Amino acid sequence: MTDGDGGTGPVDDLRRAVAVRAGADLVVEATAHGFTVGHRRPVVAPGPAGSRSATDVAAVVRCDPGRMTYTLEDRVRRGTASRGGGAGSTGAFRGRAAGAAAVSVYGRRADGSWGRLSRTRQAPSRLHRAVRDAATDLGWREKDPVSVVVAKVAAGVALGGGLLGGVVVAVLALAGALPG
């Protein structure tokens, strides 16, 4: 993606700054409305009966160069496959993710002892930090994605309803209108 002027616009500047902050083990790819930041390889875990599962975590950044704002949304893809390429399943999530996908592999070490041989971890927080740090340096502001706005409104309505209900009960109790 370019901003229409050969790759020198504010979105391209932000994408390049994120790529520098992201480091070699992350990949930054242009999209129609911004870019994605993700890991080069998924987290792969062995499962029962020879099956394997893979999880891939990426941050989707949608940019509005006119307002110098962006939204940050997580994309988590999961898939499983049985031995020999038989049955499998896939799933995806978009929104804000918490936590991390992690796999530790244990086995016999070169010295003959038993222990952890490797660990692979993908955390959305690392992707967010790369984007937010670069965006702040370049004067971009983050806007919440729709899913976060809806969650905040729902929490506000629930909290407001609970407070209003508590006030009504307190007034009725003080007025002696509640059965005792």
ChimeraX commands (.cxc) that place a marker at each C-alpha (Angstrom):
marker #1 position 0.00,0.00,0.00 radius 0.5
marker #1 position 1.18,3.48,-0.70 radius 0.5
marker #1 position -0.45,6.79,-0.04 radius 0.5
marker #1 position -0.69,7.34,-3.77 radius 0.5
marker #1 position 2.55,9.27,-4.15 radius 0.5
marker #1 position 5.15,6.57,-4.58 radius 0.5
marker #1 position 5.40,5.43,-0.99 radius 0.5
marker #1 position 6.38,8.65,0.74 radius 0.5
marker #1 position 3.12,9.54,2.52 radius 0.5
marker #1 position 2.30,9.42,6.23 radius 0.5
marker #1 position 0.95,5.84,6.18 radius 0.5
marker #1 position 4.12,4.59,4.49 radius 0.5
marker #1 position 6.22,6.54,6.99 radius 0.5
marker #1 position 4.31,4.93,9.87 radius 0.5
marker #1 position 4.59,1.46,8.34 radius 0.5
marker #1 position 8.35,1.84,7.88 radius 0.5
marker #1 position 8.79,3.16,11.45 radius 0.5
marker #1 position 6.82,0.19,12.81 radius 0.5
marker #1 position 8.98,-2.21,10.75 radius 0.5
marker #1 position 12.12,-0.73,12.30 radius 0.5
marker #1 position 10.71,-1.07,15.84 radius 0.5
marker #1 position 9.27,-4.53,15.18 radius 0.5
marker #1 position 12.60,-6.22,14.57 radius 0.5
marker #1 position 13.60,-9.11,12.34 radius 0.5
marker #1 position 11.27,-11.75,13.81 radius 0.5
marker #1 position 8.13,-9.73,12.98 radius 0.5
marker #1 position 6.79,-8.92,9.53 radius 0.5
marker #1 position 4.99,-5.72,8.49 radius 0.5
marker #1 position 2.82,-5.98,5.36 radius 0.5
marker #1 position 0.89,-3.25,3.57 radius 0.5
marker #1 position -2.89,-3.59,3.18 radius 0.5
marker #1 position -5.52,-1.53,1.36 radius 0.5
marker #1 position -6.24,0.61,4.45 radius 0.5
marker #1 position -2.98,0.45,6.41 radius 0.5
marker #1 position -0.85,-2.55,7.32 radius 0.5
marker #1 position -0.54,-5.66,9.47 radius 0.5
marker #1 position 2.18,-6.54,11.96 radius 0.5
marker #1 position 2.63,-10.22,12.69 radius 0.5
marker #1 position 5.01,-13.01,13.49 radius 0.5
marker #1 position 6.96,-14.73,10.72 radius 0.5
marker #1 position 5.90,-18.21,11.86 radius 0.5
marker #1 position 2.86,-19.48,13.76 radius 0.5
marker #1 position 3.10,-21.13,17.17 radius 0.5
marker #1 position 2.83,-24.87,16.44 radius 0.5
marker #1 position 1.98,-27.35,19.20 radius 0.5
marker #1 position 1.86,-31.14,19.07 radius 0.5
marker #1 position -1.47,-32.64,20.10 radius 0.5
marker #1 position -2.93,-36.05,20.88 radius 0.5
marker #1 position -2.59,-38.92,18.40 radius 0.5
marker #1 position -0.10,-37.07,16.22 radius 0.5
marker #1 position -2.29,-34.02,15.59 radius 0.5
marker #1 position -0.86,-30.51,15.52 radius 0.5
marker #1 position -2.33,-27.09,16.16 radius 0.5
marker #1 position -1.06,-23.75,14.92 radius 0.5
marker #1 position -1.87,-20.26,16.21 radius 0.5
marker #1 position -0.96,-17.06,14.39 radius 0.5
marker #1 position -1.32,-13.63,16.07 radius 0.5
marker #1 position -1.25,-10.37,14.09 radius 0.5
marker #1 position -2.22,-6.73,14.63 radius 0.5
marker #1 position -4.31,-5.10,11.89 radius 0.5
marker #1 position -3.72,-1.34,11.65 radius 0.5
marker #1 position -6.28,0.77,9.75 radius 0.5
marker #1 position -5.04,4.29,9.03 radius 0.5
marker #1 position -6.79,7.59,8.34 radius 0.5
marker #1 position -3.94,9.77,7.04 radius 0.5
marker #1 position -6.17,12.86,6.75 radius 0.5
marker #1 position -6.84,12.85,10.49 radius 0.5
marker #1 position -3.54,11.15,11.45 radius 0.5
marker #1 position -5.49,8.50,13.38 radius 0.5
marker #1 position -5.36,4.72,13.37 radius 0.5
marker #1 position -7.25,1.79,14.85 radius 0.5
marker #1 position -5.52,-1.30,16.15 radius 0.5
marker #1 position -7.29,-4.65,16.08 radius 0.5
marker #1 position -5.96,-8.14,16.77 radius 0.5
marker #1 position -6.41,-11.07,14.41 radius 0.5
marker #1 position -5.88,-14.52,15.88 radius 0.5
marker #1 position -6.07,-17.55,13.59 radius 0.5
marker #1 position -6.06,-21.12,14.87 radius 0.5
marker #1 position -5.98,-24.37,13.01 radius 0.5
marker #1 position -5.58,-28.06,13.78 radius 0.5
marker #1 position -4.66,-30.98,11.58 radius 0.5
marker #1 position -4.55,-34.68,12.30 radius 0.5
marker #1 position -1.73,-36.98,11.28 radius 0.5
marker #1 position -1.66,-37.78,7.58 radius 0.5
marker #1 position -3.64,-34.69,6.55 radius 0.5
marker #1 position -7.02,-36.04,7.66 radius 0.5
marker #1 position -9.65,-34.07,9.52 radius 0.5
marker #1 position -8.84,-30.58,10.71 radius 0.5
marker #1 position -10.44,-27.38,11.86 radius 0.5
marker #1 position -9.81,-23.66,11.60 radius 0.5
marker #1 position -11.02,-20.65,13.50 radius 0.5
marker #1 position -10.41,-16.92,13.63 radius 0.5
marker #1 position -10.98,-14.02,15.99 radius 0.5
marker #1 position -10.84,-10.26,15.40 radius 0.5
marker #1 position -11.01,-7.69,18.15 radius 0.5
marker #1 position -8.77,-7.07,21.14 radius 0.5
marker #1 position -6.92,-10.12,22.40 radius 0.5
marker #1 position -5.34,-10.53,25.81 radius 0.5
marker #1 position -2.77,-13.12,26.79 radius 0.5
marker #1 position -0.39,-14.91,24.50 radius 0.5
marker #1 position -0.04,-18.05,22.40 radius 0.5
marker #1 position 2.88,-20.04,23.79 radius 0.5
marker #1 position 4.36,-23.52,23.35 radius 0.5
marker #1 position 7.26,-25.08,25.22 radius 0.5
marker #1 position 8.87,-28.26,23.90 radius 0.5
marker #1 position 10.41,-30.61,26.47 radius 0.5
marker #1 position 12.71,-33.54,25.85 radius 0.5
marker #1 position 16.15,-35.01,26.32 radius 0.5
marker #1 position 18.92,-32.41,26.11 radius 0.5
marker #1 position 22.34,-33.00,24.55 radius 0.5
marker #1 position 23.84,-33.64,28.00 radius 0.5
marker #1 position 21.26,-36.38,28.67 radius 0.5
marker #1 position 19.16,-34.38,31.15 radius 0.5
marker #1 position 15.43,-33.78,30.71 radius 0.5
marker #1 position 14.18,-30.22,30.28 radius 0.5
marker #1 position 12.80,-27.50,28.05 radius 0.5
marker #1 position 14.32,-27.57,24.58 radius 0.5
marker #1 position 12.56,-24.54,23.11 radius 0.5
marker #1 position 9.80,-22.01,23.72 radius 0.5
marker #1 position 7.75,-20.07,21.18 radius 0.5
marker #1 position 5.51,-17.19,22.24 radius 0.5
marker #1 position 3.32,-14.68,20.41 radius 0.5
marker #1 position 1.80,-11.81,22.39 radius 0.5
marker #1 position -0.42,-9.07,20.96 radius 0.5
marker #1 position 1.09,-6.63,23.48 radius 0.5
marker #1 position 4.44,-6.77,21.67 radius 0.5
marker #1 position 2.78,-5.94,18.35 radius 0.5
marker #1 position 0.76,-3.11,19.95 radius 0.5
marker #1 position 3.89,-1.62,21.52 radius 0.5
marker #1 position 5.72,-1.52,18.17 radius 0.5
marker #1 position 2.78,0.27,16.52 radius 0.5
marker #1 position 1.99,2.67,19.38 radius 0.5
marker #1 position 5.60,3.73,19.96 radius 0.5
marker #1 position 6.18,4.48,16.27 radius 0.5
marker #1 position 2.79,6.20,15.90 radius 0.5
marker #1 position 3.39,8.46,18.91 radius 0.5
marker #1 position 6.80,9.49,17.57 radius 0.5
marker #1 position 5.21,10.48,14.24 radius 0.5
marker #1 position 2.21,12.32,15.73 radius 0.5
marker #1 position -0.51,9.71,15.05 radius 0.5
marker #1 position -3.39,9.19,17.52 radius 0.5
marker #1 position -5.09,5.87,18.25 radius 0.5
marker #1 position -8.86,5.46,17.94 radius 0.5
marker #1 position -10.60,2.50,19.56 radius 0.5
marker #1 position -11.98,-0.10,17.12 radius 0.5
marker #1 position -15.76,-0.57,17.01 radius 0.5
marker #1 position -15.59,-3.70,19.20 radius 0.5
marker #1 position -13.95,-1.73,22.02 radius 0.5
marker #1 position -16.41,1.17,21.69 radius 0.5
marker #1 position -19.37,-1.24,21.89 radius 0.5
marker #1 position -17.87,-2.93,24.97 radius 0.5
marker #1 position -17.34,0.43,26.69 radius 0.5
marker #1 position -20.92,1.53,25.95 radius 0.5
marker #1 position -22.33,-1.79,27.20 radius 0.5
marker #1 position -20.27,-1.56,30.39 radius 0.5
marker #1 position -21.42,2.03,30.93 radius 0.5
marker #1 position -25.08,1.10,30.44 radius 0.5
marker #1 position -24.77,-1.85,32.83 radius 0.5
marker #1 position -22.98,0.25,35.45 radius 0.5
marker #1 position -25.49,3.09,35.07 radius 0.5
marker #1 position -28.41,0.68,35.38 radius 0.5
marker #1 position -26.91,-0.88,38.50 radius 0.5
marker #1 position -26.32,2.51,40.11 radius 0.5
marker #1 position -29.83,3.71,39.25 radius 0.5
marker #1 position -31.32,0.52,40.68 radius 0.5
marker #1 position -29.31,0.99,43.88 radius 0.5
marker #1 position -30.49,4.59,44.25 radius 0.5
marker #1 position -34.14,3.57,43.75 radius 0.5
marker #1 position -33.87,0.83,46.39 radius 0.5
marker #1 position -32.15,3.21,48.82 radius 0.5
marker #1 position -34.85,5.89,48.36 radius 0.5
marker #1 position -37.63,3.34,48.82 radius 0.5
marker #1 position -35.92,1.96,51.93 radius 0.5
marker #1 position -35.50,5.44,53.44 radius 0.5
marker #1 position -39.13,6.28,52.66 radius 0.5
marker #1 position -40.26,3.08,54.38 radius 0.5
marker #1 position -41.92,1.82,51.22 radius 0.5
marker #1 position -40.17,-1.56,51.24 radius 0.5
marker #1 position -41.86,-4.47,53.03 radius 0.5
marker #1 position -40.00,-5.21,56.16 radius 0.5
marker link #1:1,2 radius 0.2
marker link #1:2,3 radius 0.2
marker link #1:3,4 radius 0.2
marker link #1:4,5 radius 0.2
marker link #1:5,6 radius 0.2
marker link #1:6,7 radius 0.2
marker link #1:7,8 radius 0.2
marker link #1:8,9 radius 0.2
marker link #1:9,10 radius 0.2
marker link #1:10,11 radius 0.2
marker link #1:11,12 radius 0.2
marker link #1:12,13 radius 0.2
marker link #1:13,14 radius 0.2
marker link #1:14,15 radius 0.2
marker link #1:15,16 radius 0.2
marker link #1:16,17 radius 0.2
marker link #1:17,18 radius 0.2
marker link #1:18,19 radius 0.2
marker link #1:19,20 radius 0.2
marker link #1:20,21 radius 0.2
marker link #1:21,22 radius 0.2
marker link #1:22,23 radius 0.2
marker link #1:23,24 radius 0.2
marker link #1:24,25 radius 0.2
marker link #1:25,26 radius 0.2
marker link #1:26,27 radius 0.2
marker link #1:27,28 radius 0.2
marker link #1:28,29 radius 0.2
marker link #1:29,30 radius 0.2
marker link #1:30,31 radius 0.2
marker link #1:31,32 radius 0.2
marker link #1:32,33 radius 0.2
marker link #1:33,34 radius 0.2
marker link #1:34,35 radius 0.2
marker link #1:35,36 radius 0.2
marker link #1:36,37 radius 0.2
marker link #1:37,38 radius 0.2
marker link #1:38,39 radius 0.2
marker link #1:39,40 radius 0.2
marker link #1:40,41 radius 0.2
marker link #1:41,42 radius 0.2
marker link #1:42,43 radius 0.2
marker link #1:43,44 radius 0.2
marker link #1:44,45 radius 0.2
marker link #1:45,46 radius 0.2
marker link #1:46,47 radius 0.2
marker link #1:47,48 radius 0.2
marker link #1:48,49 radius 0.2
marker link #1:49,50 radius 0.2
marker link #1:50,51 radius 0.2
marker link #1:51,52 radius 0.2
marker link #1:52,53 radius 0.2
marker link #1:53,54 radius 0.2
marker link #1:54,55 radius 0.2
marker link #1:55,56 radius 0.2
marker link #1:56,57 radius 0.2
marker link #1:57,58 radius 0.2
marker link #1:58,59 radius 0.2
marker link #1:59,60 radius 0.2
marker link #1:60,61 radius 0.2
marker link #1:61,62 radius 0.2
marker link #1:62,63 radius 0.2
marker link #1:63,64 radius 0.2
marker link #1:64,65 radius 0.2
marker link #1:65,66 radius 0.2
marker link #1:66,67 radius 0.2
marker link #1:67,68 radius 0.2
marker link #1:68,69 radius 0.2
marker link #1:69,70 radius 0.2
marker link #1:70,71 radius 0.2
marker link #1:71,72 radius 0.2
marker link #1:72,73 radius 0.2
marker link #1:73,74 radius 0.2
marker link #1:74,75 radius 0.2
marker link #1:75,76 radius 0.2
marker link #1:76,77 radius 0.2
marker link #1:77,78 radius 0.2
marker link #1:78,79 radius 0.2
marker link #1:79,80 radius 0.2
marker link #1:80,81 radius 0.2
marker link #1:81,82 radius 0.2
marker link #1:82,83 radius 0.2
marker link #1:83,84 radius 0.2
marker link #1:84,85 radius 0.2
marker link #1:85,86 radius 0.2
marker link #1:86,87 radius 0.2
marker link #1:87,88 radius 0.2
marker link #1:88,89 radius 0.2
marker link #1:89,90 radius 0.2
marker link #1:90,91 radius 0.2
marker link #1:91,92 radius 0.2
marker link #1:92,93 radius 0.2
marker link #1:93,94 radius 0.2
marker link #1:94,95 radius 0.2
marker link #1:95,96 radius 0.2
marker link #1:96,97 radius 0.2
marker link #1:97,98 radius 0.2
marker link #1:98,99 radius 0.2
marker link #1:99,100 radius 0.2
marker link #1:100,101 radius 0.2
marker link #1:101,102 radius 0.2
marker link #1:102,103 radius 0.2
marker link #1:103,104 radius 0.2
marker link #1:104,105 radius 0.2
marker link #1:105,106 radius 0.2
marker link #1:106,107 radius 0.2
marker link #1:107,108 radius 0.2
marker link #1:108,109 radius 0.2
marker link #1:109,110 radius 0.2
marker link #1:110,111 radius 0.2
marker link #1:111,112 radius 0.2
marker link #1:112,113 radius 0.2
marker link #1:113,114 radius 0.2
marker link #1:114,115 radius 0.2
marker link #1:115,116 radius 0.2
marker link #1:116,117 radius 0.2
marker link #1:117,118 radius 0.2
marker link #1:118,119 radius 0.2
marker link #1:119,120 radius 0.2
marker link #1:120,121 radius 0.2
marker link #1:121,122 radius 0.2
marker link #1:122,123 radius 0.2
marker link #1:123,124 radius 0.2
marker link #1:124,125 radius 0.2
marker link #1:125,126 radius 0.2
marker link #1:126,127 radius 0.2
marker link #1:127,128 radius 0.2
marker link #1:128,129 radius 0.2
marker link #1:129,130 radius 0.2
marker link #1:130,131 radius 0.2
marker link #1:131,132 radius 0.2
marker link #1:132,133 radius 0.2
marker link #1:133,134 radius 0.2
marker link #1:134,135 radius 0.2
marker link #1:135,136 radius 0.2
marker link #1:136,137 radius 0.2
marker link #1:137,138 radius 0.2
marker link #1:138,139 radius 0.2
marker link #1:139,140 radius 0.2
marker link #1:140,141 radius 0.2
marker link #1:141,142 radius 0.2
marker link #1:142,143 radius 0.2
marker link #1:143,144 radius 0.2
marker link #1:144,145 radius 0.2
marker link #1:145,146 radius 0.2
marker link #1:146,147 radius 0.2
marker link #1:147,148 radius 0.2
marker link #1:148,149 radius 0.2
marker link #1:149,150 radius 0.2
marker link #1:150,151 radius 0.2
marker link #1:151,152 radius 0.2
marker link #1:152,153 radius 0.2
marker link #1:153,154 radius 0.2
marker link #1:154,155 radius 0.2
marker link #1:155,156 radius 0.2
marker link #1:156,157 radius 0.2
marker link #1:157,158 radius 0.2
marker link #1:158,159 radius 0.2
marker link #1:159,160 radius 0.2
marker link #1:160,161 radius 0.2
marker link #1:161,162 radius 0.2
marker link #1:162,163 radius 0.2
marker link #1:163,164 radius 0.2
marker link #1:164,165 radius 0.2
marker link #1:165,166 radius 0.2
marker link #1:166,167 radius 0.2
marker link #1:167,168 radius 0.2
marker link #1:168,169 radius 0.2
marker link #1:169,170 radius 0.2
marker link #1:170,171 radius 0.2
marker link #1:171,172 radius 0.2
marker link #1:172,173 radius 0.2
marker link #1:173,174 radius 0.2
marker link #1:174,175 radius 0.2
marker link #1:175,176 radius 0.2
marker link #1:176,177 radius 0.2
marker link #1:177,178 radius 0.2
marker link #1:178,179 radius 0.2
marker link #1:179,180 radius 0.2
view
